[in-house]
Amino acid sequence: VMGLSVSQGHVACCHNDKVTIYHINTGVLVKTVQSHSDAIESVQLDYGNGTRNSSATLVTCSKDKAIHYWELDKDVLHKLEGHKDTVHRVVCTSTRVISVSADCTLRIWKFAAPNNPSIRRK
């Protein structure tokens, strides 16, 4: 396991190029996500504020030089590309994805509009 993230009673862990999400209290597998072509370095899970209208997101980064931003409720994937080497760490706020890479860069990816995950590199 390379990365671990906890949110609203769920835990996401990554191993190789796959992320598994479990419900903490029951241990039940909620979802498996596999989209990278190489090992995942970091993961961030966000189940929002736990209400029915909040959206669940998952952000991963990988040795394949990419960041993947999942809208889990809609099963929609956004691929963020621009780093020239392994992306080691990624964090997500309500308006941005921030990544650092072995290419010695920090990139800030900004959502195009509030509540719109179309992302552009800043």
N, C-alpha and C positions, 0 to 999 in steps of 0.2 A: 504494500500500500504506500503510495507516494504522497497522497493528499487526503485531507479530511475536513469536512465542513458540517456544522450543525445549525439547523434553523427550524423553529416551530415544531419540535417533536420529531424531526427527521434528521437523518445523517447521510451524507454523501461521501463515498470514498472512491478513490481512483486507483486502479491497478492496470499497468500497461496502457492500452488505448481505450479503456472502458471505465465508465462511472456507474456505480450501483447506489441506489437510494433506498434506504430502509426506514420504516417507522420505528422509532426508538423503543417505545413501550411494548410493542408486539413482536418486533424483530422481523416483521413481514416485509418482503421485498416489494417496493412500490414501483420502481422503474429501473431499467438498465438503458444507458445511453452509450452509443459507440459511434464516433464520427471522425476522430483523428486518425492519421495514417502512421503515427508514431506514439511513443509513450507520453502520457499526460504528466505534467510537472506540478500543477496546482489546480485546485477546484474551489469554487465558492457557490454555495447553495443559499437561496433566499426564498422562503415561503411566504414573504410579505408579512402582513400583520395577523395572519391566521383567519381572517374573515373570508366569507364566501366570494367576495368581489376582488380580493387581492390576488395578484398573479404570482405564480411560482417561476423563478428563473434559476438557471444554472450557467455558470461561466467557467470555462476550462482553458488552459493553455498547455502547449505541448512542444516536444522536440521537433515537431513538423513545422515550427515557426509560425503557427496560427493560434488564434484565439477563437473559441466557439461560444456563442451566447445563445442559450436555449430559452425559449418561452415554453415551459414544460406543459402548461395547460392547453396550449394550442398545438404542441408538437412542431414548433417552428424553430429552425436553426438559422442563425446569422453567423457567417464566417468573416472574421476580421483578419486581414492579411496585410503585411507591410514590414514586419521584422525580418531581418536577414539571417537570424540564428535562433537557437532554442529560446522559447519564451519560458522564463523560470517562475514568474509569479504574476498573478492577476487579481485585482480587486474590483468590485463593482459598487457604485453608489446609485442613487436614484436617477442621476443624469449622465453618468460617465462610466466607462471601463478604463482602468489604468493598468498598464502592463510594463514589465521590465524584462530585458532580454540579454542573452550572452553577446549580442551585437553592441552592447554598451549604450543602449538607448532606453529611455522611458517614453512611452507613448500614451497619450490621452485620447480616448475615443469618445466623442460626445454624441448623445442621442440627438437626432435631427429636430425633434420637438418633444415637449412634455408628453409622457405616456405613449411615445412612438419609438420603438426600439430600432428604427432604421438608424444605423450608426455611421458616422463619418469620422475619419481621422482628423485630429486637430493639429 
